[in-house]
Amino acid sequence: MRLIFEYSKAGKEGFFVEEEEGKEIIPENLLRPEIEVLPEVSEREVVSHYLRLSALNYSVDWGFYPLGSCTMKYNPKINEEVASFFTEAHPLLPEELVQGYLRVFKELEEALKEITGLDAFTLAPAAGAHGEFTGIITVRNYLEARGERREVVLIPDSAHGTNPATAALSGFRAVEIPSDEKGMIDLEKFKAALNEKVAALMITNPNTLGIFEENIKEISRLLHEVGAFLYMDGANMNALLGQVKVADLGVDVIHLNLHKTFSTPHGGGGPGSGPVGVVEKLAPYLPGPRLVESNGLLLWEEAEGRIRSFYGNFLVMVKALAYIKELGGEGLKEVSEIAVLNSRYLRKRLEKKFKVAYPTETLHEFVLSDETFRDKISTLDLAKRLLDYGFHPPTVYFPLIVHGALMIEPTETESRETLDRFAEAMEKILDEAEKDPEVVKTAPHSTPVGRLDEVGAARKPILTWTQYKEKQD
Ligand SMILES: *Cc1c(COP(=O)(O)O)cnc(C)c1O
């Protein structure tokens, strides 16, 4: 891949403007005086250059993307189409003029209540982590209103890093609970850590190992006994849709990731949505504004503690509602069944040559350790080599409790053929590790750039022409 500057040849031109005229047409803030010589290229070259650039990124539309925990699944384009109907209204329009829009909020709240069995939702949070913060702050507000002092939030060692971060940001102390040999919360250690200082346990279910927390009802009973709450990180909801209402498991608060479970492609920092659902007694402590219905009109009612400007990422909600309505209850149930089936199929195939971290049966994702290859190649080598076979690698080195972890989530949108091709590529790389480890250790070979200095790229990114020039000099 060449820079556009490298196509330049004196005298080539595309769209023609006189210099003086150009200054009038192009706004000052878009002029780049620091670039002394602009490339001279034809319009045709500009178009093909940027078209090629646009295809350099791997995406959920491009191919298999088994990034565990993230649920990077294909999302039906019809939902984008539906969202495009709703791009006009300004959030400051009077409620009477946007009843259709407010109906979308209302219907989505109702659908999420039905799916989870919880009593009230706020749709405001902009992502999962933001939802966690909102949910834990809701618990804190409840406790403060009752004059209760509780300092601790319990978090299993398999948790996503945002969980302890949320606890700390919300003014609690995160206390880690180890997993047992089955990959579940160690019940005895949990009991030992539980006391009147505990505000909540944050549980992910199924957890990041893809394992259903069998003792969740016992855990919620014990928490409730000491007046603490059960927070569920709902990022893995595509494993449970239509199978169980989390309220029946004793969950008091949940966040859902609409951009994982309900049809918004994510990654790359696009808009997300992390609705938070709660049981009745926490409902008054959810942040405002809250949607209320009065004489058939939907209205926003101010409540304390706004956590986001306006009402959240509306178009993500439209897509989620479209997805839920298309599939219906039976369809959503099928989503989780196929997600689990695909994952178990792939696990069985890979188990022949790879070691699954915990023997326990898994739901929609599973985690391999590096046990069968660590003496020849690293997890990173394997992940990079997968790029040469046309696959996005799985999540690597997470969860932290598994050595050299590869966390694989095929999702429900993949065909059996794709799963087979992926398994074959994984096995082929093991073969290569045996016969020709160098080719794996230096991968990828087919991508525009090879191994990157990832730390350098994060710490000292080169984002402007000036920085690039300085680096060259
Ligand atoms: C993705 C994820 C989060 C964070 O959600 P964001 O929407 O990325 O902020 C939290 N917990 C788990 C288990 C996740 O997979």
The ligand as a Gaussian input file, in Angstrom:
#p B3LYP/6-31G(d) Opt

LIG

0 1
 C      -17.589000      -5.641000      26.323000
 C      -17.665000      -5.968000      27.734000
 C      -17.794000      -4.953000      28.702000
 C      -17.720000      -3.483000      28.364000
 O      -18.669000      -3.072000      27.445000
 P      -18.387000      -1.834000      26.452000
 O      -19.660000      -1.701000      25.716000
 O      -17.240000      -2.243000      25.597000
 O      -18.078000      -0.650000      27.295000
 C      -17.944000      -5.336000      30.021000
 N      -17.943000      -6.636000      30.370000
 C      -17.815000      -7.640000      29.468000
 C      -17.841000      -9.061000      29.938000
 C      -17.653000      -7.339000      28.127000
 O      -17.507000      -8.313000      27.232000

